[in-house]
Amino acid sequence: MVASNRLKLGLLLLVPFVSAATESATATSSEAAVPTVVIPSSAGSSLATKSSALPSSPSLSILVPSTSVAASSVAVPSTNISSSASATSVSGPVSSVAPTTTVTPSSAPSTLATQSTVPLSSFTFSPFPTPSQGPVAGVYPATDPTSPPPVNSPLIPDFSPAWAAAYAKAKAKISNFTLDEKISIATGVGWENGRCVGNIPGIEPFDGRGWPGLCLEDSPLGVRDTDYVTSFPTGVNAAATFNRRLIRLRGIAMGNEHVGKGVNVALGPMMNMGRIAQGGRNWEGFGADPFLTGEAAYETILGMQASGVQACAKHLVNNEQEHKRTQSTSDVDDRTQHEIYTHPFLKSVMAGVASMMCSYNLVNGTYACENDKVMNDIVKREYGFQGYIMSDWQATHSTLSVVTGLDMTMPGDIVFKSGTTYFGSNLTDYVQNGTIPESRVDDMATRILAGWYFLHQDAPSYPKVNFDAFLPDNEATNDRVDVQDDHYKIVREIGAASTVLLKNVDNALPLDKPRSIVLIGSDAGPGKIGPNQFGDQGGQDGVLAMGWGSGTANFTYLITPLDAIQQRARKDRTSVSWFLDDFNLARAGNIAIRKDAALVFINSDSGEDYITVDGNEGDRKNLTAWHGGDKLVAAVAAQNKNTIVIVHSVGPLIIEPWIDHPNVTAVLWAGVPGQEAGNSITDVLYGNWNPSGRLPYTIAKQASDYPAQLVLGGGPNDILTIPYTEGLEIDYRHFDAKNITPRFEFGFGLSYTTFAYSNLKIAGVKNSDNTEANLISAWEAGKATPIAQGSSTALWLHRPVYSITFNVKNTGSVYGGEIPQLYLNMPASSGEPPSILKGFTNVEVSPGETKSVTINLSRYDLSIWDSVAQGWRKPAGTIKFTVGASSRDGRLHGQIPGSSHS
């Protein structure tokens, strides 16, 4: 039993089940293409309260338990934790995490599940201790979040001193607050009762004993629901760059825009895994590999918080499909959970993230926002997270979620505009009747205020909220502040750097002053009435630059391929034609005749489940191109021998109908690149940017080749079971393990030049400070890391232990960037897939030039999760590694020294 956050439980309390609707949504109907916004009666209120838990108008009424605990009727699901690893003491039986299984996945509807419950009683609470590791000069420097280490630095930032200072200020602040005031810090004001999608009320006087509250605002690609902002490339495009510098710059720019609009908490990045190729929100995240996702989350958070906004790591955890996301249980074994799905959250904690958001779904039978194992044991104990966990919008299911780790309820009401809340006065009653100790409320308020202090948002210069998410046309509450700066430059660069060259026969690309070209397909041009034709982008017309849902932003402008290519063609005196009809195949083919190049633009869209587009309820119905794209390509290729296909897609497509057509000479995979979509693709088409993007997921030959499928079925009141039976074999790991040949593998991408790898060396990294020598020796002997506070984020586990160097030479004729990737090949006895990504970098090389490249590995990188010992251990046997250009293009091979202990 861990000596930390001990909660002693006894009397049976039952917590009512409430079905959530959608995160930051503006409509609850899945049939509506355009969300409906209901104007609140108190729009533009200051949200300030003097001593109440919620604003006085409009107020939230309370679903209260009686002041006698025994008379209450409140329900709590099982905590689903192993007693050996728990941060919670439970009197009575407790379910363990799901065991590891290897079952062939089925595309048929899953069996239905029931929600578990466990007996509970009054609780005692003591705060989690702070991890004890102090700063180490030159390795683990004390770091303020506004001044993170440089990109690609081997330094690991130590945010502990900054957190300690923030905690001291927060504790001093709440020492003068009443119980109701402390609870108000954790309770949103309710949907549409403030100017942001989420609002925490202030306590007056703001500049004295009180504080101004918080504005929480979407999205992971820009500031949602306002104007004069940048629509950045999506998360999946940022990941496709495999370029930490660009990912960091994107985070900095997004953070600057949120701060400029007066936002305290930017609701991103999103880091759920692309487990299912059809997953509706995959484009918000960073692809289908945990290491890539973790590195992208890390750099994004460092960038955002360097700008002064609080980042929010979401959605914790296993929210990988939209269908029945509020009524499905993701059943995941403990090892898979640690090695795949919670790894990005671990990296987020190491980046100093201020907040996290728990997800809608159940995890192993318990709602994520009530899951003690996930929130208390993994995040707050094992990772040593010092920030706060908020619910997804309407994902709070009980007052007792406070006990299992939830710190803030959003948007405050149980369901939108219900006027009821599980926190607020309800939580006050639970404290006053002895069910929940006030010390836990103090902990919640301290964590939330510490995040505010941690990012220095108490500074008088921090901007006030200057927009109104729900009343964008109200001049009284919208100051029209322009926060775009020159961020279009980073948007354009990432758009180009994330474009993946999949095929290029006889150097069809780059274009070299063609006499005539034609652009074919609606994706080449604009929508009929501009880029914001559909609310929350819940529709598809014109070039696709982002998906739909709460993870979007309004376009201030959108450059189409037609715009940019025409401008470029003028320089070459090229004749440009276009045909933007996707369905008149005969004319599309005919207009391509005798053109030097026919550029066919196709796309595929997806989003969040509160909007259904053409029968796609968030998740995609299939993996075929929209608008008959496959037939369009075939029609054009039948008439033009230089057909170049450009794909704007939220995720993988099955492109077998045309990829081997002899007249399809080149394919560019452009993803969903943001507002500079046209300029970015033009830069690549004409060679101003030599393509360096890599696939952040696998493109299969058939949908059934993927290891996991979308689980459908379930009635209105059913809880659907989603078994993660593929375990560690997600995406390319499955293709490798099952010897399935993909069309294009993870990490694949061509260039206009070629590269050669050579001179592989590996050397140990010596630690002069001798930090935690006993733990290192135990790990070397194959023992698991001990169960302790911050055990999974400990310095000794993550500092570089091996340095792998090699040379990359540009053997072609043009300047270009290469993305070397390092994959570990664990011993078969470890139970790991054949290859797992554990390192990557980018290197830019001139023709004939050779550059030395270094990739470091840590003990954590070389570890597997031991579910019995509940720690990370070095596997027995020889650990090998491969360095190359993709998951299947190995160029150099080596072995980790001393990796053959038994």
N, C-alpha and C positions, 0 to 999 in steps of 0.2 A: 504494500500500500504506500502510495506517495505521500510524503509529509508535506502537503501544500494546502490546496483549497478544500478543506474538509467540510462536507455537508452531511449532517446526520438526519436520516429520514425515518419516519415511522407511521403516522396516521395516514389513512387513505384519502387522497384528494383526487378529484376527477376534473380534468380540464376540457371544456367544450371544444369540439372540432369546428374549425371555421375554414371554409375554402377561400383561398386568396384569389385575386383576379389577375393583376398584372403589375409589374414593376413600373412605376412612374407612367402608367398608361393614361391615355385620355379618352379611352372608350372601353367598354366591357363586352361589346358585341363582337364575336369573331367574324360576323358577316360583313361588318362595315369596312369599306376601303378607306374611309376618312374618319378618324376619331372625332367624337363629339365632345365639345368643351362646354361645361355648365358654368355660367358666370356666378362666382360666389357673392354673397350679399355684402361681405366685408372686405372686398378686394382693396389691396393697398394699405391694409392696417399695419401698424408698426410691429405687431406681434409681441409687444412688451407686456409683461405682467409684473406686479409688485411682489406678490407672495403666493400666487396660486399656481397649480400644476399646469394649467392650460389657459389660453387667452379667454377673457370673459365673453367675447363675442366674435364668432359663434362659439359656444362651448360644446364640449363633448360630454354627454351623459355617460354614466358608468354602469357596466354590468358588474355588480358588486357581490362578493361573498358576504355572508353574515359576519358580524364581528366575532362570532364563535366559529373556530375552524371546523369543529365537528359538524356544524350545520351547513357548511358550504358544499357546493357541488361543482368542483372544478377538476378537470381531467389532465393527466400527464402521461405521455407515452413512455415506453421503456427507454432507458438511457443507452442500452446496447453496448455496454463496455465490459472489457475484461477486468476483473477485480485487481489483477496484478499490475495493471497499468493505469488505473483510474486516479483522477484527481478528486474523486468523490467517494465518500463512504456510504454504502447503501445497506440498510438492514433488510434482508430478504434476498431472494434470488435475483440475479442480474444476468441478462443474456450477454453472451460474448459476441464479438464481431463475427461476421460470416466467415466460414473456413475457406481456404483456397480451393478452387475447383477448376477443372479443365473439361468443360462440356461443349460440344458442338453447338454454336448459336443457331437459333431458329428465327425465321422471319415471321412466323405465325404469331398471333396475339398471345401475350403471356398470360399465365394464371393470375388471379386476383389475390391481393394481399389484405391482411387486416392490420390495423394499427395496434401496436403493443402498448400495454400500460404497466406501471410498476407502483407498488405501495409507497407512499411518501408521507412525511410528517413535518414537524417544525424543523428548522435548519439553524445551524450555526455556521459562521463564515470567518475565515481569515484570509487576507489578500495573498495572492501569489507572491513569492519572494522574487527579487530581482536577480537575474543571472549574475554570478559572482566574478566572471572574468573581467579584469581591468584592461585598459589600453596597453598596447605593445608598440613601441616606437618602430616605425618603418614597416609595420605589418598590419596593425590593428589600431589606427590612430583615432583619438577622440574626434567625432565629426558632428557638425551641425547640419541638419537636413538641407539648409540653404547653400551649403558648400560641400557637396559630395566629392569623392575622389574622381580624377579624370577618367574618361572612357578608356577601357582596356588596361587600366591600372591593376597591378596585383594586390593593391591595398584592399583590405576588408574594412569598411567603415564601422566604427564603434559608436553607436548612437546612445549608449547608456548614460553618459554624462548629460547629454541634452535632454533625455527622458527624465533623468533625476531632477534636473532644474525645473522642468515643466511640471512634474509631479509635486514638487515643493510649492510652486505657485498655486497649483490647482487645490491642494489640500488647504492652503491658507485661505483661498477664496471661499471654499464651501464651508469652512468652519463657522462662518457667520450666516449661513443659509438655513432656513427652516426645512423641515422634512419635505413639505410640499414643493418648496423651491428646488431642492435637490432632485426630486422626482421629475420636475418640469424639464430639467436638463436632459432627461432620457426619454421624454415623451413628445413626439411630433404634434403639431397643432391641428392636424387633420387635413385631408385632401382638399385642395383649392382654398385653404384658409390663410395662405401666405403667398408671397411673390415667387417662390421657388418650388420645385416639385416636392421638396421636403424642407420643413422649417422647424427649428427648435426655438421656442420663445425666449426672449431676453428677460432679464430681471433688472428692474430699475433700482437705483440710477445706474445707467450703463457704464458711466465713467467713475463710479464710486464702488460701493459694496457689491453691485450687480455685475452684469455682463450683457452684451448685445444679442446673444443667441447665435444660431447658425443658419446659413443657407446651404442646402444640399441640392446639387443640380447635376443632371446627366450632361454629357454622355462620354463614352470612351473614345470618341473621335472629334469632340468639340463641344461648345456650349450649346445645349439644346434650347429650343423654344424662345429664341431671341434673334436679334438682327446684328448686322455688321460684325459677323464672326467668320472664322475659317472652317470649312468642312475638310478635315484632315483625311489622309488615307486611313483605311480601316486597319484594325489590329492585325488581320491576317496578311495584309500587304506589308505592314511594318515588319512582320516576322519573315516574309519572303525575301527581304533584303539581306537577311543574315548579317546585318551590319549594325553593330552596337552604337556607333556614332550617330547614325541616322535615327535609330530608335530613341536614343537619349534626346536628340534635338527635337524630335516630335513631341516627347514628353514635356520638354521645357516650353515649347511654343504653346501647347495646349494648356499648360499650367498658367502661363502668362495671361491667356485669354480668360480663363476662369477667374483669376484674381482681378483682372480689369473690369469684369462684370460684377464684382463683389461677392463671388461664390467662395464659401469657406471649404466645402467638401465637394470635390469633383468625383462623380460616381463611376470610377474606372481606375485602373484597367480591368477588363474582363479576361479571365484566365481559365474558363472551363475548356476541356479538351475537345478536339474534333474527333471524338470517338465514332460518331455516326456521320457518314459522308453527307447525309441529307439534313443534318442538324440545322435548325433554323437560324441560330445565332452564332454559328461557327465563325462567321466573318468578323464578329466583334472580338474574338479571341485570337490566339497566336498559333493556331495550327494543331497538328495531331501528335506532337512529340513533347513529353514533359520537360526535357532539358531546354529545348528551344523556347517553349512557353515560359519557363522559369527565367531564362536570361532576358527575354523580351519584357516580362513583367518587372524584373529588377531594374532594367535601364529606364523603362517608362516611369516607374515610381520615383527613381532618383531624379529624373528630369522634371516631373510635375512638381515635386516637393521642393526642388531647388528654386522654383518660381514662387513658392509661398503658399500654394494651395494644398489642402489635405487630400491625398489620394485614398481611394477605397478599393481594396482587392475584392473582387467578386467573381462568381457567386459560390460561396462556401456551402456545399460542394456537391459534385456529381449531378449537376443540372445540364445534362448533355443532349436532351431533346425537349421540344416544346409541347408535343402532344401530351395532355394530361399532366403537365408539369407540377401542378398543385395537388394532384391526387395520384402520384406514382412513387414507388419506393425503389431507389437505386440500390441494389444489393451487391455490395462490393467487399471482397475479402480484405483483411487488414494489410497484407503485404502490397497488394495492388493499390490500395488507397494511399499508402505512404510513398511508394515508388513512382506512381503516375499522377494521381489526382490532387493530392495535397502538396506535392513538391512545389508548384508555383507559389503557393501561399507561404511556404517556408522561405522561398527567395524573397517574397514580398516583405516578410518580417525582417530579413537581413538588409533590405533596402530602407528600413525604418518606416514602413507604411503606417499611417496614423489610424486607419480604420479598415474594417472588413464588412462585407455584407453577406449574411447567410441566405441560402437559396430557398426556393419554394417547395422543393421535393422532399420526400422522406429519404433517409439514409438508413438502410438495414432496418426499416420498420419504424423509425422515429423521425419526426420532422426535423429538418436541418436546423431550424431556428429553436429547437428544443433539445438538440443532440449534445449531451454532456461529453460524450467521447470526442466529438469533433471540436466543439468550442472550448471546453475546459481542459480536456486532457491533451489533445494534439496541439491546438493553437496557443492556448495560454500557458500550459505547463511545458509541454515538450519543445515548442518553438520559442517560448519566452516572450510572447506578444504582449506589449505594454499599452497598445492602443485599445480601441473599443470595437465591438461587433454590433452592427445595426441589422435589423430585419430587412429583407426585401419588402417591397410595398405590399402590405396586407398579408405578410407571411408570419406574423406573430400569432400564436395559437393559444397562449395562456399567460396569465400573470406569473406562473411558476417557471416560465422560460428564463426569468431572472436568475433562478437558482442554477440552471444548466448552462449559463454563460452569456445570455443575451443582454446587451447593455443599453440598447436604444430601440424603440419601436417606431417604425415608419410606415405610412406618413403620420401615424398616431391613432387614427380611427381603425376599428376592427375591419370593416369594409368601407370603401370610399363613401364619404358623406353620411355614414351611419350615425354619427354623433356619439359613438360608444368607443371605449378604449380598454385594453387590458392593463395599461399602466395608469398614469394619472392618479386619481383618487382611489382607484381600485388597488393599486400598489400601496398607497398610503394605508388602506385598511389592512392589507396583509402584513404590513410592518407593525401596525398598532395592535393587531390581534396575536402577534408573536409568531406568525408563520414564517416570515422572512425577516432576518435581522437588518437593522438600519445600517450596520457596517457594510452590508452588500450594496445598499443604495449609495453609500458614501463611495464605495469602490467604483460603481457605475459612473457617478458624477465626476469623480476624480479622473477616470480614464478619458471621459469625453472632454473635460476642460483641459486636461493635459495635452490632448491632440491640438487644441486651439493654441495653447502656449508653445507647444513644440514647434509649430510653424510660425511663431511670432505674430499671430493674428490679433494679439492684444495691442499691437502698435497703433497709435492714433492715425497713422497714415494708411492703414489697411482700408481699401475702398468699401463703401457701403453698397448694398444691392441696388442696382440701377436699371433693372428690367423687371418685367412681370410675365412669368411663364404662362399664366392662364389668361391674361388680358393684354395680348401683344399690341393691340390698337389703342390702348388707353394712354394718352399722352401724359397724364398725371403721374403714372407709375413706370414709364419707360423713357429713360434719358437718351436713348439712341447712341450709347457710347461705342465708338469704333475701336475694336481691340485687335484688328487684323494685322497691323504692323506690316512687315514684309514676309509673313509666314507662307505666302504663296510659293516662295522659293523652295522651302523645305518640302512642301506638298508636291511640287513638280519633281524635285529630285527623288523623293521616295517613290513617287509613281513610276518613274523610269527605273530606279534601282530594284523595284519589286517585280518588274515585268520579266517573265521567264521565257526565254527562247527555247521552244520545244523541238522545232524542226527547221532546218535551213538547207535545202537542197541546192547544190551548185551556187552557193552564195547569192541566193535570191535576195537576201537582205545583207547589208543595208541598201536601201534604194539609192541609185546613182543617177540623178537627173533624168528620170523616165520622161519620155515624150508625152505619154498619156496614161492616166490612171482613172479608176472608177471606184467609188466607195459604195458598198451595197449593204443594206440592212438598217433597221431602225436604230440600232445601237450606235451607228456612226453619227447620228444627228441629235437635235434637241427634241424635248417633249413638245407637245402641241401648245401648252400654255405655260412653259417655263419650268425650271428645275424643282419648284416646290408645289407642283400640281397636286400632289397627294399628301395629306396629313401624315406626319411621321414617315414619309416616303412609302406609304402603303399602297403602292401601285407601280406599274412599270411602263414607261414610255420614254424612248430616247436612250441616250447612253447611260449605262448603269455605273454609278460611282459610289454607292453605298447600299446596304440592305435596308430593311424597314424595321420600325419599332422604336423603343425608347433609346436605343443606342445610336440615334441619328442626330443631325443638326440641320438647320435650315441652310440652304445654299445662298450665299450672297451673290454668287455667280457660278456658272458651270461651263468650262471650256469643253466643247465637243470635239471629237476627232475631225469632223468636217470643218469646223472653225480653224483649227490649228494646221491641218494639212493644206487647206487652201492658201493660208498665209505663207507656208513654207514653199508650196508649189510655185508661187509667184516669183520666188528667187531663181527657180530653175526654168521658168517659162514653160511649165508643164500644163498640159490640158487636163482639167479636172471635171469629171462627171460624177453624178451620184444618183442613187435610187434607193429610197428609204422604206420601201414597201417590202415586208418580209414574206408575203404570201403570193405575190404574182411572180411565180417562179419562171415562167416563160420569158417575161420581160426582163427579169433579173439576169437570166442567162444571155439574152440577146444584147443587152447593153454592155456586157463584158467582152463581147467579140471585138477583136483587134486592139484591145487595150494592152499597153505594155505590162500593166499589173492590175489585177482585180483584188481589191481589199474587201473581204467579207467580214462584217462585224456581227457577232452573236453574243448572247448573254444568258444568264440564269440567276434568279433572284430568290431571296428568302428573308425571314425576319422573325419577329416575335408573335406569339400565338394570338394576341388580342386583335390582330388584323389578319384576315384571310384574303389572299390575292389569287384569283383564278383557281380556286380550289386548294391552294397551298396554305394550310393552317399553320403558318410559321415555318415548320419543317417543309422541305421540298417533297412533293409526291413521288418524284423519280429523279434520275440523274441525267436527263436529256436536256438539250438546249431549249430555251423558251422560244416562242414565236416560230416554231418550225425551223429552228436554226440548222439542223442537220440537212434537211431537204434544201435549204437555201444554199448551203455550201456545195452540195452535190450539183445543183442546177448551174451554179456559176463555174465550178470546176469542169463541167462538161463542155463549156464554151471558151474557157481561157486556160492556157497552159502555164500561167504564172499567177495562180490563185493563192493569196496570202490571207490566212484566217487570223483574226484578232478576237480573243475571248475575254469578255468581262464577266466574271462569275464569282459568286460568293464561296464556291467550293468546287470539288471535283465534278467532272462530267464524264460520261461514257462517250468517247469520240471515235469509237470503232467504225461507224458508218462512213467516215471520210478521211481518217488520219493517214491511211496508206494510199489514198488516191494519187496517182502519178502527177496530176496537175496541181495538187496542193503542195506548193514548194516551200512554204514557211508557215509556222504557227507561233504566235505570240500570246502568252497567257498573262493578261493584264490585271486580273483580279478585280478589286473594287477600290480604285485609287484616289477618290476624293475629287475636289473641285477642279484640279488641273488635269483631268483625265486626258483631254485631247492633246495638250502640250506634252505630257509625259510620253504618250504612245508615239507621238511624232518624233520626239527626241530619239527614241529607240529605232523607229522605222528608218530614219535617215542617218543613223550612226553618230549623232551628236552624243549619245550615251551608248556605250558598248554594253549589251545586256549582261548583268551579273546576278539577277534574281535566281532564286532556287525554290523549288516546290516545297511548301511547308506541310504537305500531305502527299499521299500516293494517288495517282490516277490509274485506276484499274481498267482491265479489259471488259469486265462485266460487274454489275453491281453486287452479285452474289459472292464475288471474291473478297469483299470486305469482311472483317471479322465480326462486326456487329451491325445489326439492322435496326431500323426504326420499329419500335414496339407500338402496335396499334391496339384498338379495342377498349373495352371497359365502359361501363354505364356511368350515368351522371353521379352516382354516389359510391362508385367502386374505387378502390386503390389498386392501381396497376403495378404489377411487379416487372421491373426491368433488371434482369440478371446480367451482371457484368462477367459472364462466364469465360470470356476470352482472357481474363486476367491481365497479365503483363503484355500480352501479344496484341497491342493496339497498332493499327495502321501498318507501316512497313515491317514492324516486328513480326506480325502475323504472316505477311507475304514471305518473309525470310524463313520463318519457322516451318511453314507448310509448303515451302518450295513452289510458290505460286508466282508466275511471271507477270509483273504489272505492265501496263503500257508505258508509264513513266514513273520512276521510283521517287520516293521522298529524297529531297536534297538535289534533285536533278535540275540542270539548267545549262544550256549551251552559251557560247560566246562567239563574237566575230573574230576571235583569235584563239590560240591554243596554248596550253600550259603543260610543263613537265615538272615532275616532283623528283627530288633526289636527296641524298645525304641525311638520312634519318639518324637522329641521336636522341638518347634519353639519359637524363641525369637526375639524381636526387637533389632536392632543395633542402639545405641544412638550416636548422633553427638554432640560432645562437642563444635564444632566451630560455630554451629548455622548458617551455610551458607545457604543463600537464604530461610530463614524461611517463607517469604511471599509466595514464589512460592510453597513451600511444603504444606503450609496450603491450598492454592487454589487447588492444586492437590488432597489433601485428601478430599476436598469438591466436587470433581468430575469435576472441571474445567480443560479445556485443557491448555497445555503449551502455552505461548505467542509466537507470531510470532516475532522472533528476530534472530540476528546473532548467529549461533552455538546453537540454541535452542534445537536441538535433541541430541546434544552431551554434554549438560551441566552436570557438576559434580553432582549436587543435584539429577538429574534424574537417574544417573548410579551408584552412590555409594551404597553399601549394605544397605538395610533397614530391611531385615529379615534374620536370620540365622537359617537354618533347619539342625538339627543333628539327627543321628540315628546310630545304630550299624549294622555291617555286620560280621557274623560269618561263618567261613569255617567249614561246617558240614560233609565234605568228608574226604578222606584219603590222598590227595596230595595237595601240595602248588599250589595256583592259584590266578589269578586276576579276580575281578568282576568289572562290569561297572554299578554302580547305576545311574539311570536316574530319573529326576524329571519332571513331566508333570503337567501343570496347567489345571484345569477344570473350565473354566470361566462360569459365569451365562449365561443362555440361551439367555437373553435379549441383551447380548454383541454382538451377531452375530458371535462369535468365534466357531471353530470346537470343538468337545467334549474334545480333549486332545491336548495340544501343548507343545513340549519340551522347557523347560526353564532352564535346569541345568543337568549336568552330571559330573562325576569324575571317577577316577580309584582307586582301592584299592587292594593291594596284601596281602593275608592272608595265614598263615600256618594252617595245619589241627588242628582243635579244638580252634584256636585263634579267638578272637573277636576284631575288630577295630572300633573306632568311626569315622564317616564320616560327613563332613559338606558341605552343598551347600548353597550359598547365593543367595538371590533374591534382585533385585533393583526395584525402582519405574518404570523404563522403562520396566522391565520384566512383571510388573503387569498392563501395560497400553495397550490401543488400540488406533489406529489412528482415529482421528475425522476429516473427510474430509471437513466438513463445517467450523469448527474452525481452521483447519490446524494446529493441535497440538496433543500431546499425552495426554490422560486422563484416569483416573481410572474408570473402568466400574461400574455401579450401580449393587448391588447385592452381593451375597456371592461368593468369590473366593476360590475354593477348590484346593487341589493338591494331586498327587499320586506319591509315590516313588516306584520304582521297577526295574525289570531287562530288560524290553522292553516297547514298547508303549502299549502292551496288557497284560503285566505281572506285575500288580500292587501288591505290597506287603504291603505298608503302606499308610494310608490316613490321610489327615489333612485339616485344613482350615486357611486361612490368617486372622489374627485378624483384627477386625474393617473394614471388607470388605463388609458391608451390607448397606452402605449409599444409599439413594434414589435420 
